């Protein structure tokens, strides 16, 4: 289930403060940082984004 558009507009990557790309409709829901050189992917659990750098998946 995708996140509300209003919520996505105010969320930012905690590491670099870049906007996040909503990929919560995928098999593994996550928000992916759009910042150059960052690219952290934050999990979405039960419709709630977990915006903790320690919980983020590093880019491949």
PDB file with one MODEL, atoms N, CA, C and O in Angstrom:
MODEL        1
ATOM      1  N   UNK A   1       0.838  -1.177   0.000  1.00  0.00           N
ATOM      2  CA  UNK A   1       0.000   0.000   0.000  1.00  0.00           C
ATOM      3  C   UNK A   1       0.883   1.241   0.000  1.00  0.00           C
ATOM      4  O   UNK A   1       1.672   1.424   0.927  1.00  0.00           O
ATOM      5  N   UNK A   2       0.775   2.097  -1.011  1.00  0.00           N
ATOM      6  CA  UNK A   2       1.601   3.309  -1.077  1.00  0.00           C
ATOM      7  C   UNK A   2       1.285   4.278   0.054  1.00  0.00           C
ATOM      8  O   UNK A   2       0.167   4.317   0.570  1.00  0.00           O
ATOM      9  N   UNK A   3       2.279   5.048   0.421  1.00  0.00           N
ATOM     10  CA  UNK A   3       2.100   6.059   1.469  1.00  0.00           C
ATOM     11  C   UNK A   3       1.304   7.242   0.940  1.00  0.00           C
ATOM     12  O   UNK A   3       1.238   7.471  -0.268  1.00  0.00           O
ATOM     13  N   UNK A   4       0.709   7.981   1.842  1.00  0.00           N
ATOM     14  CA  UNK A   4      -0.033   9.180   1.446  1.00  0.00           C
ATOM     15  C   UNK A   4       0.916  10.192   0.815  1.00  0.00           C
ATOM     16  O   UNK A   4       2.049  10.354   1.267  1.00  0.00           O
ATOM     17  N   UNK A   5       0.452  10.867  -0.224  1.00  0.00           N
ATOM     18  CA  UNK A   5       1.284  11.836  -0.949  1.00  0.00           C
ATOM     19  C   UNK A   5       1.744  12.962  -0.028  1.00  0.00           C
ATOM     20  O   UNK A   5       2.891  13.398  -0.123  1.00  0.00           O
ATOM     21  N   UNK A   6       0.892  13.433   0.844  1.00  0.00           N
ATOM     22  CA  UNK A   6       1.258  14.513   1.763  1.00  0.00           C
ATOM     23  C   UNK A   6       2.375  14.111   2.709  1.00  0.00           C
ATOM     24  O   UNK A   6       3.248  14.917   3.031  1.00  0.00           O
ATOM     25  N   UNK A   7       2.346  12.860   3.154  1.00  0.00           N
ATOM     26  CA  UNK A   7       3.396  12.374   4.045  1.00  0.00           C
ATOM     27  C   UNK A   7       4.715  12.276   3.307  1.00  0.00           C
ATOM     28  O   UNK A   7       5.756  12.674   3.829  1.00  0.00           O
ATOM     29  N   UNK A   8       4.675  11.753   2.103  1.00  0.00           N
ATOM     30  CA  UNK A   8       5.897  11.587   1.318  1.00  0.00           C
ATOM     31  C   UNK A   8       6.559  12.928   1.007  1.00  0.00           C
ATOM     32  O   UNK A   8       7.784  13.005   0.908  1.00  0.00           O
ATOM     33  N   UNK A   9       5.767  13.973   0.853  1.00  0.00           N
ATOM     34  CA  UNK A   9       6.320  15.303   0.558  1.00  0.00           C
ATOM     35  C   UNK A   9       7.150  15.866   1.704  1.00  0.00           C
ATOM     36  O   UNK A   9       8.076  16.641   1.462  1.00  0.00           O
ATOM     37  N   UNK A  10       6.841  15.496   2.949  1.00  0.00           N
ATOM     38  CA  UNK A  10       7.565  16.068   4.086  1.00  0.00           C
ATOM     39  C   UNK A  10       8.687  15.171   4.600  1.00  0.00           C
ATOM     40  O   UNK A  10       9.523  15.612   5.388  1.00  0.00           O
ATOM     41  N   UNK A  11       8.708  13.912   4.158  1.00  0.00           N
ATOM     42  CA  UNK A  11       9.765  13.006   4.600  1.00  0.00           C
ATOM     43  C   UNK A  11      11.043  13.250   3.809  1.00  0.00           C
ATOM     44  O   UNK A  11      11.003  13.599   2.629  1.00  0.00           O
ATOM     45  N   UNK A  12      12.180  13.059   4.477  1.00  0.00           N
ATOM     46  CA  UNK A  12      13.486  13.193   3.833  1.00  0.00           C
ATOM     47  C   UNK A  12      14.430  12.165   4.427  1.00  0.00           C
ATOM     48  O   UNK A  12      14.205  11.658   5.526  1.00  0.00           O
ATOM     49  N   UNK A  13      15.471  11.867   3.701  1.00  0.00           N
ATOM     50  CA  UNK A  13      16.488  10.933   4.171  1.00  0.00           C
ATOM     51  C   UNK A  13      17.154  11.515   5.417  1.00  0.00           C
ATOM     52  O   UNK A  13      17.633  12.649   5.379  1.00  0.00           O
ATOM     53  N   UNK A  14      17.195  10.764   6.518  1.00  0.00           N
ATOM     54  CA  UNK A  14      17.842  11.274   7.727  1.00  0.00           C
ATOM     55  C   UNK A  14      19.349  11.449   7.574  1.00  0.00           C
ATOM     56  O   UNK A  14      19.956  12.227   8.310  1.00  0.00           O
ATOM     57  N   UNK A  15      19.961  10.736   6.631  1.00  0.00           N
ATOM     58  CA  UNK A  15      21.409  10.811   6.454  1.00  0.00           C
ATOM     59  C   UNK A  15      21.841  12.031   5.644  1.00  0.00           C
ATOM     60  O   UNK A  15      22.810  12.701   6.002  1.00  0.00           O
ATOM     61  N   UNK A  16      21.114  12.329   4.533  1.00  0.00           N
ATOM     62  CA  UNK A  16      21.571  13.416   3.658  1.00  0.00           C
ATOM     63  C   UNK A  16      20.487  14.460   3.363  1.00  0.00           C
ATOM     64  O   UNK A  16      20.751  15.450   2.680  1.00  0.00           O
ATOM     65  N   UNK A  17      19.278  14.243   3.872  1.00  0.00           N
ATOM     66  CA  UNK A  17      18.151  15.181   3.749  1.00  0.00           C
ATOM     67  C   UNK A  17      17.608  15.321   2.323  1.00  0.00           C
ATOM     68  O   UNK A  17      16.952  16.314   2.009  1.00  0.00           O
ATOM     69  N   UNK A  18      17.873  14.341   1.466  1.00  0.00           N
ATOM     70  CA  UNK A  18      17.325  14.331   0.106  1.00  0.00           C
ATOM     71  C   UNK A  18      15.915  13.732   0.125  1.00  0.00           C
ATOM     72  O   UNK A  18      15.553  13.034   1.072  1.00  0.00           O
ATOM     73  N   UNK A  19      15.118  14.002  -0.919  1.00  0.00           N
ATOM     74  CA  UNK A  19      13.781  13.393  -1.007  1.00  0.00           C
ATOM     75  C   UNK A  19      13.863  11.870  -1.090  1.00  0.00           C
ATOM     76  O   UNK A  19      14.895  11.306  -1.453  1.00  0.00           O
ATOM     77  N   UNK A  20      12.766  11.228  -0.751  1.00  0.00           N
ATOM     78  CA  UNK A  20      12.694   9.770  -0.791  1.00  0.00           C
ATOM     79  C   UNK A  20      11.755   9.314  -1.902  1.00  0.00           C
ATOM     80  O   UNK A  20      10.729   9.945  -2.158  1.00  0.00           O
ATOM     81  N   UNK A  21      12.114   8.215  -2.558  1.00  0.00           N
ATOM     82  CA  UNK A  21      11.300   7.614  -3.611  1.00  0.00           C
ATOM     83  C   UNK A  21      10.472   6.492  -2.988  1.00  0.00           C
ATOM     84  O   UNK A  21      11.019   5.593  -2.350  1.00  0.00           O
ATOM     85  N   UNK A  22       9.154   6.547  -3.172  1.00  0.00           N
ATOM     86  CA  UNK A  22       8.240   5.575  -2.570  1.00  0.00           C
ATOM     87  C   UNK A  22       8.221   4.281  -3.374  1.00  0.00           C
ATOM     88  O   UNK A  22       7.773   4.258  -4.520  1.00  0.00           O
ATOM     89  N   UNK A  23       8.703   3.221  -2.773  1.00  0.00           N
ATOM     90  CA  UNK A  23       8.636   1.889  -3.382  1.00  0.00           C
ATOM     91  C   UNK A  23       7.906   0.949  -2.433  1.00  0.00           C
ATOM     92  O   UNK A  23       8.248  -0.227  -2.311  1.00  0.00           O
ATOM     93  N   UNK A  24       6.891   1.495  -1.764  1.00  0.00           N
ATOM     94  CA  UNK A  24       6.158   0.704  -0.772  1.00  0.00           C
ATOM     95  C   UNK A  24       5.171  -0.261  -1.410  1.00  0.00           C
ATOM     96  O   UNK A  24       4.617  -1.107  -0.708  1.00  0.00           O
ATOM     97  N   UNK A  25       4.928  -0.166  -2.722  1.00  0.00           N
ATOM     98  CA  UNK A  25       4.029  -1.097  -3.402  1.00  0.00           C
ATOM     99  C   UNK A  25       4.764  -2.362  -3.838  1.00  0.00           C
ATOM    100  O   UNK A  25       4.129  -3.292  -4.336  1.00  0.00           O
ATOM    101  N   UNK A  26       6.061  -2.421  -3.669  1.00  0.00           N
ATOM    102  CA  UNK A  26       6.860  -3.579  -4.081  1.00  0.00           C
ATOM    103  C   UNK A  26       6.702  -4.724  -3.077  1.00  0.00           C
ATOM    104  O   UNK A  26       6.067  -4.564  -2.035  1.00  0.00           O
ATOM    105  N   UNK A  27       7.287  -5.881  -3.404  1.00  0.00           N
ATOM    106  CA  UNK A  27       7.245  -7.031  -2.498  1.00  0.00           C
ATOM    107  C   UNK A  27       7.902  -6.709  -1.164  1.00  0.00           C
ATOM    108  O   UNK A  27       7.414  -7.117  -0.109  1.00  0.00           O
ATOM    109  N   UNK A  28       9.008  -5.977  -1.213  1.00  0.00           N
ATOM    110  CA  UNK A  28       9.694  -5.527  -0.015  1.00  0.00           C
ATOM    111  C   UNK A  28       9.537  -4.010   0.049  1.00  0.00           C
ATOM    112  O   UNK A  28      10.336  -3.282  -0.540  1.00  0.00           O
ATOM    113  N   UNK A  29       8.512  -3.522   0.761  1.00  0.00           N
ATOM    114  CA  UNK A  29       8.247  -2.079   0.768  1.00  0.00           C
ATOM    115  C   UNK A  29       9.384  -1.291   1.413  1.00  0.00           C
ATOM    116  O   UNK A  29       9.898  -1.656   2.470  1.00  0.00           O
ATOM    117  N   UNK A  30       9.764  -0.196   0.744  1.00  0.00           N
ATOM    118  CA  UNK A  30      10.835   0.652   1.262  1.00  0.00           C
ATOM    119  C   UNK A  30      10.762   2.031   0.632  1.00  0.00           C
ATOM    120  O   UNK A  30      10.114   2.236  -0.395  1.00  0.00           O
ATOM    121  N   UNK A  31      11.440   2.964   1.269  1.00  0.00           N
ATOM    122  CA  UNK A  31      11.622   4.316   0.745  1.00  0.00           C
ATOM    123  C   UNK A  31      13.098   4.453   0.416  1.00  0.00           C
ATOM    124  O   UNK A  31      13.951   4.215   1.270  1.00  0.00           O
ATOM    125  N   UNK A  32      13.403   4.835  -0.813  1.00  0.00           N
ATOM    126  CA  UNK A  32      14.793   4.890  -1.275  1.00  0.00           C
ATOM    127  C   UNK A  32      15.212   6.348  -1.445  1.00  0.00           C
ATOM    128  O   UNK A  32      14.508   7.143  -2.068  1.00  0.00           O
ATOM    129  N   UNK A  33      16.363   6.680  -0.883  1.00  0.00           N
ATOM    130  CA  UNK A  33      16.906   8.033  -0.982  1.00  0.00           C
ATOM    131  C   UNK A  33      17.292   8.340  -2.424  1.00  0.00           C
ATOM    132  O   UNK A  33      17.890   7.504  -3.101  1.00  0.00           O
ATOM    133  N   UNK A  34      16.954   9.533  -2.892  1.00  0.00           N
ATOM    134  CA  UNK A  34      17.274   9.951  -4.251  1.00  0.00           C
ATOM    135  C   UNK A  34      18.571  10.755  -4.324  1.00  0.00           C
ATOM    136  O   UNK A  34      18.960  11.197  -5.406  1.00  0.00           O
ATOM    137  N   UNK A  35      19.234  10.949  -3.207  1.00  0.00           N
ATOM    138  CA  UNK A  35      20.462  11.740  -3.169  1.00  0.00           C
ATOM    139  C   UNK A  35      21.622  11.037  -3.851  1.00  0.00           C
ATOM    140  O   UNK A  35      21.786   9.823  -3.727  1.00  0.00           O
ATOM    141  N   UNK A  36      22.430  11.816  -4.578  1.00  0.00           N
ATOM    142  CA  UNK A  36      23.629  11.275  -5.222  1.00  0.00           C
ATOM    143  C   UNK A  36      24.602  10.793  -4.150  1.00  0.00           C
ATOM    144  O   UNK A  36      24.921  11.528  -3.215  1.00  0.00           O
ATOM    145  N   UNK A  37      25.067   9.565  -4.291  1.00  0.00           N
ATOM    146  CA  UNK A  37      26.038   9.033  -3.363  1.00  0.00           C
ATOM    147  C   UNK A  37      25.444   8.459  -2.090  1.00  0.00           C
ATOM    148  O   UNK A  37      26.184   7.880  -1.295  1.00  0.00           O
ATOM    149  N   UNK A  38      24.174   8.589  -1.861  1.00  0.00           N
ATOM    150  CA  UNK A  38      23.551   8.046  -0.641  1.00  0.00           C
ATOM    151  C   UNK A  38      22.828   6.749  -1.001  1.00  0.00           C
ATOM    152  O   UNK A  38      23.390   5.665  -0.843  1.00  0.00           O
ATOM    153  N   UNK A  39      21.602   6.849  -1.478  1.00  0.00           N
ATOM    154  CA  UNK A  39      20.854   5.698  -1.955  1.00  0.00           C
ATOM    155  C   UNK A  39      20.383   4.724  -0.890  1.00  0.00           C
ATOM    156  O   UNK A  39      20.012   3.596  -1.215  1.00  0.00           O
ATOM    157  N   UNK A  40      20.387   5.132   0.379  1.00  0.00           N
ATOM    158  CA  UNK A  40      19.910   4.233   1.427  1.00  0.00           C
ATOM    159  C   UNK A  40      18.444   3.890   1.207  1.00  0.00           C
ATOM    160  O   UNK A  40      17.668   4.726   0.743  1.00  0.00           O
ATOM    161  N   UNK A  41      18.067   2.658   1.541  1.00  0.00           N
ATOM    162  CA  UNK A  41      16.688   2.200   1.396  1.00  0.00           C
ATOM    163  C   UNK A  41      16.139   1.904   2.785  1.00  0.00           C
ATOM    164  O   UNK A  41      16.633   1.020   3.485  1.00  0.00           O
ATOM    165  N   UNK A  42      15.114   2.653   3.173  1.00  0.00           N
ATOM    166  CA  UNK A  42      14.513   2.531   4.500  1.00  0.00           C
ATOM    167  C   UNK A  42      13.282   1.636   4.421  1.00  0.00           C
ATOM    168  O   UNK A  42      12.441   1.828   3.543  1.00  0.00           O
ATOM    169  N   UNK A  43      13.158   0.656   5.328  1.00  0.00           N
ATOM    170  CA  UNK A  43      12.013  -0.256   5.274  1.00  0.00           C
ATOM    171  C   UNK A  43      10.712   0.433   5.674  1.00  0.00           C
ATOM    172  O   UNK A  43      10.708   1.409   6.425  1.00  0.00           O
ATOM    173  N   UNK A  44       9.609  -0.101   5.153  1.00  0.00           N
ATOM    174  CA  UNK A  44       8.271   0.327   5.555  1.00  0.00           C
ATOM    175  C   UNK A  44       7.616  -0.902   6.173  1.00  0.00           C
ATOM    176  O   UNK A  44       7.371  -1.896   5.489  1.00  0.00           O
ATOM    177  N   UNK A  45       7.333  -0.825   7.477  1.00  0.00           N
ATOM    178  CA  UNK A  45       6.757  -1.955   8.196  1.00  0.00           C
ATOM    179  C   UNK A  45       5.342  -1.617   8.640  1.00  0.00           C
ATOM    180  O   UNK A  45       5.125  -0.628   9.341  1.00  0.00           O
ATOM    181  N   UNK A  46       4.394  -2.429   8.237  1.00  0.00           N
ATOM    182  CA  UNK A  46       2.980  -2.217   8.568  1.00  0.00           C
ATOM    183  C   UNK A  46       2.514  -0.817   8.186  1.00  0.00           C
ATOM    184  O   UNK A  46       1.726  -0.200   8.903  1.00  0.00           O
ATOM    185  N   UNK A  47       3.011  -0.315   7.042  1.00  0.00           N
ATOM    186  CA  UNK A  47       2.613   0.998   6.553  1.00  0.00           C
ATOM    187  C   UNK A  47       3.319   2.158   7.218  1.00  0.00           C
ATOM    188  O   UNK A  47       2.982   3.313   6.959  1.00  0.00           O
ATOM    189  N   UNK A  48       4.305   1.875   8.081  1.00  0.00           N
ATOM    190  CA  UNK A  48       5.025   2.922   8.806  1.00  0.00           C
ATOM    191  C   UNK A  48       6.491   2.929   8.366  1.00  0.00           C
ATOM    192  O   UNK A  48       7.177   1.916   8.503  1.00  0.00           O
ATOM    193  N   UNK A  49       6.980   4.061   7.836  1.00  0.00           N
ATOM    194  CA  UNK A  49       8.388   4.136   7.436  1.00  0.00           C
ATOM    195  C   UNK A  49       9.307   4.119   8.656  1.00  0.00           C
ATOM    196  O   UNK A  49       9.074   4.829   9.634  1.00  0.00           O
ATOM    197  N   UNK A  50      10.348   3.303   8.582  1.00  0.00           N
ATOM    198  CA  UNK A  50      11.344   3.225   9.650  1.00  0.00           C
ATOM    199  C   UNK A  50      12.556   4.016   9.173  1.00  0.00           C
ATOM    200  O   UNK A  50      13.418   3.481   8.476  1.00  0.00           O
ATOM    201  N   UNK A  51      12.618   5.281   9.547  1.00  0.00           N
ATOM    202  CA  UNK A  51      13.666   6.180   9.048  1.00  0.00           C
ATOM    203  C   UNK A  51      14.848   6.244  10.011  1.00  0.00           C
ATOM    204  O   UNK A  51      15.203   7.309  10.517  1.00  0.00           O
ATOM    205  N   UNK A  52      15.439   5.096  10.246  1.00  0.00           N
ATOM    206  CA  UNK A  52      16.632   4.988  11.074  1.00  0.00           C
ATOM    207  C   UNK A  52      17.785   4.531  10.186  1.00  0.00           C
ATOM    208  O   UNK A  52      17.666   3.528   9.481  1.00  0.00           O
ATOM    209  N   UNK A  53      18.879   5.247  10.217  1.00  0.00           N
ATOM    210  CA  UNK A  53      20.032   4.906   9.374  1.00  0.00           C
ATOM    211  C   UNK A  53      20.513   3.496   9.683  1.00  0.00           C
ATOM    212  O   UNK A  53      20.934   2.781   8.774  1.00  0.00           O
ATOM    213  N   UNK A  54      20.459   3.076  10.954  1.00  0.00           N
ATOM    214  CA  UNK A  54      20.900   1.734  11.334  1.00  0.00           C
ATOM    215  C   UNK A  54      20.011   0.635  10.742  1.00  0.00           C
ATOM    216  O   UNK A  54      20.463  -0.499  10.581  1.00  0.00           O
ATOM    217  N   UNK A  55      18.762   0.955  10.419  1.00  0.00           N
ATOM    218  CA  UNK A  55      17.826  -0.020   9.848  1.00  0.00           C
ATOM    219  C   UNK A  55      17.842  -0.008   8.326  1.00  0.00           C
ATOM    220  O   UNK A  55      17.257  -0.893   7.702  1.00  0.00           O
ATOM    221  N   UNK A  56      18.493   0.967   7.719  1.00  0.00           N
ATOM    222  CA  UNK A  56      18.477   1.129   6.255  1.00  0.00           C
ATOM    223  C   UNK A  56      19.357   0.099   5.575  1.00  0.00           C
ATOM    224  O   UNK A  56      20.367  -0.352   6.116  1.00  0.00           O
ATOM    225  N   UNK A  57      18.933  -0.264   4.354  1.00  0.00           N
ATOM    226  CA  UNK A  57      19.714  -1.167   3.511  1.00  0.00           C
ATOM    227  C   UNK A  57      20.661  -0.306   2.680  1.00  0.00           C
ATOM    228  O   UNK A  57      20.252   0.692   2.085  1.00  0.00           O
ATOM    229  N   UNK A  58      21.907  -0.697   2.648  1.00  0.00           N
ATOM    230  CA  UNK A  58      22.920   0.020   1.861  1.00  0.00           C
ATOM    231  C   UNK A  58      22.727  -0.269   0.382  1.00  0.00           C
ATOM    232  O   UNK A  58      22.283  -1.360   0.025  1.00  0.00           O
ATOM    233  N   UNK A  59      23.053   0.695  -0.496  1.00  0.00           N
ATOM    234  CA  UNK A  59      22.922   0.442  -1.936  1.00  0.00           C
ATOM    235  C   UNK A  59      23.867  -0.662  -2.377  1.00  0.00           C
ATOM    236  O   UNK A  59      24.949  -0.841  -1.816  1.00  0.00           O
ATOM    237  N   UNK A  60      23.434  -1.398  -3.395  1.00  0.00           N
ATOM    238  CA  UNK A  60      24.248  -2.526  -3.896  1.00  0.00           C
ATOM    239  C   UNK A  60      25.398  -2.037  -4.744  1.00  0.00           C
ATOM    240  O   UNK A  60      26.182  -2.843  -5.245  1.00  0.00           O
TER     241      UNK A  60
ENDMDL
END
